[in-house]
Amino acid sequence: MSGILAKSDLELKFFERPLFINMVLVLVSTTLLILKLIFGLLTNSIALQADAFDSLTDIVIAVSAIVGFLFSKKKPNEKFPYGYYKMENIVSLFISLFIFFSAYTIIVQSITDIFNFFTGNPKIISVSLEIFIFLAISLIISCCLTLYLSYVFKKTKSPIIESETKEKLTDIFISISVLIGFIGVLFNFSILDSFIGLAISGFIIKGGYDIFLVSIKTLLDAVIDFENRSELYKMIEKMPKVKKIDKMEIRSYGRFIFLELDLLLTKNFPFSLIDTLREKLFNEISAKYPQIFKIIIEISSPEKQEIKIAVPLENSQGEDSVISNHFGESLFFAFISLNEGLLSKLEIVNNSFIDKEKRKGILISDWLISEKIDRLYLKKELNKGPSLILENNFVEVILIRSMVLKDIIDRELNLHDQKI
């Protein structure tokens, strides 16, 4: 079963949609990278060249998001049962290696410039009004993009938009540092440019390392650290009829999070309700954790040694009791316990809710749930309220035409014999 993102694209305006946002980021970041590189070479500023290569991190994140978005539309098949989500990680991995090489080049050049400065051969950095205008425009663009991404994140709660917003805040800090470096040149302190270039290379390495690490972990199918893991575990564990969680693995496929569950249910869980359980689990997990894109649920249910059955009755005559046509108006309820195909206990009790004027069916349903019944035999379908309570607690409801309780007991004994 596939999950959903925080908000469907159809609910968002075109400028709030991930594909549009990341296309804008690619366009703006690529333009800034080219211009910063050109101005960096013209002015001989290693800090501005480093700032240019730092823009490459933004491009990688945006391109990866676009690749992931496009490939997420392709349906899984026999060769690729988990889809094509990892394509963005393959792209990111190769680009991260280029980022490392760029950082290495900047570090070598910065150290060389620092050495030359202290040996009396400082490098010449050109400063002009045009470069300050360009740096100011670049800074304004980064601030506008940050505000834009922050607005979209508040609307969508998308984790990838959140990470892109944080990345843009770093860009603002770096741009301010480059501007300070050029101010230092005006005061004949050109060495500041080299130190800033060295510092920016540290940010470049960190950005490249983060991209590299995420890509490698994803390609190797590593289980990711999900901050709400223990809370999610407890939520699933509390689900009715779930006895044990055999496996809960959370993995990243591209920018998408997959949840894989192996659940052991209480014994003799009816196969007819397994799809209902899956759907209920899927809906509750998706509603609380929209960042989980896909949920895969495997279920096993061992044979129960003992099962408990409830039947509404008109009278109390042991196995000869007449089955009631009415759920809420029945005078008695029989509780049949079967152990390994043998009748181990038959108990007939009064319906203590028969005199209630309102919510009679709901009160009886809650009572039967508290008695931990596995099956309920009825002659007529239940109203919506009681039916929903029993369905949510995965009690199997079976409609029959039998007249007396003995028919139900014989039916259950025959079912067990057929299984053997």
N, C-alpha and C positions, 0 to 999 in steps of 0.2 A: 504494500500500500504506500502511496506517495503522500508526503506531507505537503504543507503549503507555506509560502513565505509569509512574513509579517502582514503584508497586505497584497491582495491580488493586483496585478498590473492594471486590470480593468477598472479598479477603484481609484486609481491615481491619475492625475493630470499628466499630460505627455512629458512635461519638464520635471516631473517627480519620478519618472520610471527609470529603473537601473540602466537599461540600455542607452537611453538618451543621455543620462548623467555621465556615464563612462565614456561615451563618444565625445562629449564636450571636454572631459578631462584629458583624453588622448590628444585632441586637437590643440587645446591650450598648452598642455605640458610639452608637446612636441615643438610647438612654436617657440615657447620660452627656452627650451633646450638649445634650439638652433641659434636663436638670437644671443643667448648668454655665451654660447661657445664662440660665436663670431666676435662679440664685444670683448670676451676674455682674451682671445688671440690678438685683437687689435690693440688692446690696452696692455697686454702682457701680464694680466692679473691671474695668478694661479687660483685665487679664492673664487673669482667669477667662473673660471673653468670648472672648478669643483662643484660650484652651485649648479652649473649646467648638467653635470653628470648626476647630481642628486635628483634632478627632475626625471631622470630615467627610472627611478624607483616608482614615482607616480604613474609613469607610463606603463610599467610592468603590471601594477595593481589594476589599472583601468583596462588594459588589454586582456589580462587574465579574466577579469569579470565579464568582458564582452565574449571571449571565447567560451567561457563556462555557460553564459546565457544562451548562446547559439547552439552549443552542443547539448544543452539540457533539453532542447526541443526534439532531439533525435531519440527515438524509442529504443530501449534495450533489445537485444536479440540473443540468439544462441551463443554467438562468439563473444558478445559483450553484455553479459546478463546484468551488470551494474551500470550500463550506459557508457557514455563518453565523457563523463565529468572530469576525468583526470587529464584531459588534453591541456587544460589551462595550467596544470602543474608541470607538464612536460615543457611547455613554452616558458614558464617562469623559471624553471631550472636552468635552461640554457642562458637566459638573459641574466640571471643572478651571477653566473660565471663571468659574463662580460662586465657586470658591475664591480666584481672583485678586481678584475684587471684594470678597470678605470681608476679605482681607489689606489691600487698599487702605483700606477703611473703618477698620480697626483702626489702621493706621499714621497716618492723618489724626487720629484721636481721641487716640492716644498722644502725638503731637507737640503737639497742642493742649493736652493736660493738662500736659505738661512746660513749655510756654510760660507757661501760667497759674500754675504753681507758682512759677516764677522771677519772675513779675510780682506776686506777693503774693496770688494768688487760687487757692490749692490746692483740689483737689476733695476732697470728703468721701467716705471709704470706710467703710462699716459693717462692723464686726467683731463676731462673736458666737461662742459656743461651738458653735452649730449648724453654722456654716460650716467650723470646724476639723474637726468630726466628719465632715461631708460630704467634705472634702478628703482626710481619712485613709482613708475608705471607698473613695473613687475611686482613691486610690493603691494600696490593697490589691487592688482589682479588676484594675487594670492589671498588677500583679505576678503575680497568679494566671493571667491570660490569657497573659502572656509565658511562664510556666513550662509552661502547657498547650500553647502553640504550639511551644515548644522540644521538648517530649516528642514531639509528632506529627511534627515535622520529622525527628527521629532515627529514627522508625519508617518514614517514607515517603520521605524525601529529596526532597520536593516543593519546587521553586524558589519557588513562590508562597507556600507556608507559611513558607519562610525569609525572604522579603521582609516578610511580615506580622509575623514575630517581631522583626525589626529595627525596624519601625515602632512596635511596642509598647514597645521599649526607649527610643525617643525620647519616647513619651508619658509614661513614668515620669520622665524627666528634666524634662519640661515641668511635670508635676504638682508635682514637688518645688520647681521654680522659683516656681510660683504660691503654694505654701505659704510659701516664704521671703518673698514679697511681702507676704502678710498679716501675717507676723511683723514685717516692717518697719513696717507701719501701726500696730501696737501700740506701737512706739517713735517714733511721730509722724514717720515717714519714708515718707509716702505716695507720694512721687515714684518709689520703687522699683517700685511696681505698674505705672507707666507705662513704665518702662524694660524691665521684664519683658514687658509686652504688646508692645512694639516688637520685642524679641528673638524672641518666639514667632511674630510675624508673618513673620519671616525663615524660620522652619521651615515655616510654612504656604505661603509662596511657593515654597520648594524642593519641597515635596510636590506642590503644584499643577503646577509646571514639569515635574517628572518624569513625572507622569500625562499632561500635555499633550504632551510630547515623544514619549513612547512611543506615544500614540494617533495623533499626526500621522504618525510614521514608519511605523506599521503600516498606516494608511489609504492611504499613498502607496507601499506595497509596498517600503519601503526594506530593503536587506540589513542584517541585524543583526550586531553584533560577537559572535561565538561564541568563548568563551575557549579551547575545544579545537579550533579550526578547523584548525590546521596538523597536529595529531595525527590528526584525523579524515581529513584529506586523504591523509596518508601511509598510513593503514590501508587506505583504498579503493584507492590506487595499487598497493599490494602484493598486491591480490587477483589470483589466477591469471587470465590471459587479458585483464586490463584493461591496455590499452596506454597510454591517455591519458585524463585527466579534462578534457573540453572545457568543462564548466561545473559549478561547485558553489556554489549560492546557498542561504543560510539566512535564512528570513524568519519574522517573528512574525505570527500570525493570532490576535488576542486574546491569551490567555495561553499559546497553543499554538505550538510551534516546528515549522516545516515545512522539510524538506531536499529540494532539487531537484537532481538529478544528470543530467548528459549525459555518457555514457561512450563512448569509442571502444575497441572490443575488438581483439584481435589478429586478423589477417586470416583470413577463412574460418571464423570461429567458427560452429559448427553451430546453426542456428535452434532445433533441438529442445532445446537446453540453455539457451536464453536465460532461460526461466522459472526454471530451477534456479539460474542465476546471480543473478537478481533476489532470489529467496528467501534465498539464502545471504548476499547483501549486507544485505538487510533484517534478518535474524536477528542478524548480527554487529554491525551498527550499533545496533540496538535494545538489545542486551544491554549494550553498553559505554556508550551514551549514551541512557538511558531518558527523558531530558528532551525528546528529539526525538519529537514526537507523530505526525508523518506523514512518510513518505519516498516521493518521486516519482522514479522512475528511467527515464530515456530511454536507449536503447542503439542504437548503430550499429556495424556491422561491415563494413569494406570487403572486397571480393574479394581473396583472397590469390593472389599470383603463383605461390607454391609451397606445396604441402601435403605432409605426411609421414604415411605409413600404415604400421602394423605388422600382421603376420600370423604366427601360430605355425605351424611346419612340422614334418612328420615326417622329411623328408630335405632334402638340398641339391642340387636338380637345376635350378637356374635357374627360369625361368617354368613349368617342368613339375613343380616341387616339390609334394608332396602336403600339403594343409592338415591340421594336427593337430586331433584331436577334444578334446585336453586342453591347457589353458593352461599349467599349471605343469610338466607332464610332456613338453612339446614339446622336441624335440632342438635345434631351430633357430628363429630368428625372422627374417622378411624385413622389411626397411625399404624401402618404395617411395617415391621422391620424384618428384612430378609438378610440372612447371613449365609454366603456361599450357596445360594439357591435353595435354602431351607427357611421356613417361617420360624423366626426366632422370637417374635413378640407381636401380639395384636392388642392394641389399646383403643378403647372407644371412650371419648370424653365429650362433655357437654360443650355446646357452642355458647360461650359466655358473652358473646357480642350480639346475640339475636334480638335483644330488647333495645339496642341502640337505634335511634331514629336516623342519624346521619353517619355517613362514611363507614357504614357497616362492612362493605367489601374490602375497603382499604385496611381497616383495623384487623380483620381476619387474615388478610395477606401478610401484614406485619407480624402477626402472631405465628403464622406458619413458617415464615422466614426464621423467626427466633427458635423454632423447633428444629431447624436445619434439615428440612425435607429436601429430597432430591427430585421427586415427581409428585404431580397432583393430577388425579383423575377427575374429570367433570363430564356432565352430560351436555352442557351448553357453554358457549363462549363467554368469557368474562367481559365486564365493562372495561373501559380504557384505563381507569385508575388502578384497580387491582392487577390487571394484566401487565401494566408497565412496571409495577413493583416486583412482580414475580419474574418478569423478563430481565430486569436489571440485576436481579440476584441469581439469574440463570437456573431457575426452577423449570423443569420440563413439564409443560401442561399437555395432557393427552385427553382428547375427546373420545368418549365411548358410548355404546348403547346398552351396556350391561345393566341388569336389574338389581343384582344382589352383590354383596361384598365378595363372596366366594369366587365369583367370576374374575374379579380383579386379581385375587391371590393366585388362582389357577393360571391366569395369563402371565403373571410375572414368573411363576415357576417354570412354565413352558419356554419362556424367553431365555431363561438361564440354561435350560437343557439344550436348546438349539445352539447356543454359543459354544457349549462343550462339544 
